[in-house]
Amino acid sequence: MSHTVSPTSTVRTSASDSVFNLGYIRTIPGLLKMAQMVALLITFLCVHCARGWPNWAAFQYFEVVAVWFLVVLLVFFLMHLCRLQAKMGCINWPLTEFFHYSVGTVLICIGSIVAAVKSGGVSALVAASVFGFITTFLMAVSLWTSYSVSCGPHHTGAAV
């Protein structure tokens, strides 16, 4: 009867092996996403809780755009936080985020302009338009930074 000894190995987990990428929160894109979510949440709450809308259709559009981009930003934030974009390689995530920021910047800017023009002196709607402009600026900054990642020049190591 022969005895075999198999070596045992210990598995060590480091911070990079964890499920959550908490370091993303401290990066510029992570901070921008959090600031955009806060500004969009304030925008949505100001429009949703305002009474006496002077133009119902315009502010309903602004409310829908704000909540839609808030949800999508939350999804992108959670994807980066949980490192899901690395597990779904069939989608070009930098290009998807670039498209999201380009459409979001335009639509939120349009909603903010319409809200500023048609607010009728309702202070909650004026505040919503101000936070909409803040969100537009933050999304334009994210658009500019994501452009260099998804559409900028790609250098290869091969000499031609």
C-alpha positions, -999 to 999 in steps of 0.1 A, spaced: 0 0 0 16 33 -11 9 66 5 10 98 -15 13 131 0 -2 160 -19 9 195 -11 -17 219 1 -17 254 -10 -31 284 8 -52 308 -13 -45 344 -4 -69 371 -15 -57 406 -20 -77 438 -24 -76 434 -62 -93 400 -60 -123 413 -41 -157 415 -57 -160 452 -55 -136 477 -70 -137 503 -43 -108 521 -57 -130 532 -86 -148 556 -63 -116 576 -58 -109 580 -95 -119 610 -116 -145 590 -136 -159 575 -104 -162 609 -88 -178 624 -119 -204 596 -120 -212 602 -84 -215 639 -88 -237 634 -119 -260 610 -100 -264 634 -71 -271 664 -95 -296 643 -115 -313 631 -83 -317 666 -71 -330 677 -106 -355 648 -106 -367 655 -71 -371 693 -78 -392 686 -109 -412 658 -94 -420 676 -61 -428 710 -77 -464 721 -77 -480 744 -103 -461 734 -134 -466 762 -160 -460 738 -189 -468 702 -181 -453 686 -212 -420 704 -210 -414 694 -174 -426 659 -179 -400 656 -206 -374 670 -182 -384 646 -154 -383 616 -177 -349 625 -191 -335 631 -156 -347 598 -142 -336 578 -173 -301 591 -172 -299 587 -135 -308 550 -138 -283 545 -166 -256 562 -147 -263 541 -117 -261 510 -139 -227 521 -153 -215 530 -118 -224 496 -104 -208 479 -134 -175 496 -128 -179 490 -90 -185 453 -95 -161 449 -124 -188 436 -147 -176 452 -178 -145 429 -178 -168 399 -176 -189 410 -206 -163 415 -232 -187 413 -261 -197 450 -256 -174 479 -262 -180 496 -228 -160 528 -234 -178 534 -267 -212 527 -250 -204 552 -222 -192 578 -248 -226 574 -267 -245 577 -234 -226 609 -224 -231 624 -259 -268 618 -260 -273 626 -223 -254 659 -226 -276 671 -254 -309 659 -240 -303 672 -204 -291 705 -219 -323 708 -239 -344 700 -209 -325 725 -187 -330 753 -213 -367 746 -216 -370 744 -178 -352 777 -174 -374 794 -200 -408 779 -189 -403 778 -151 -427 807 -146 -410 818 -114 -416 784 -96 -385 782 -74 -383 743 -75 -383 744 -113 -357 771 -114 -336 749 -90 -342 719 -113 -329 738 -143 -298 750 -124 -290 715 -114 -297 703 -149 -271 728 -162 -247 715 -136 -254 679 -148 -249 690 -184 -215 704 -175 -205 673 -156 -216 651 -185 -197 672 -210 -166 667 -189 -172 630 -188 -178 631 -226 -145 648 -231 -126 624 -209 -143 593 -224 -135 605 -259 -98 601 -254 -104 565 -242 -129 554 -269 -121 575 -300 -86 589 -294 -55 577 -312 -46 541 -304 -8 535 -304 5 501 -310 39 488 -300 47 476 -335 71 498 -356 61 504 -391 
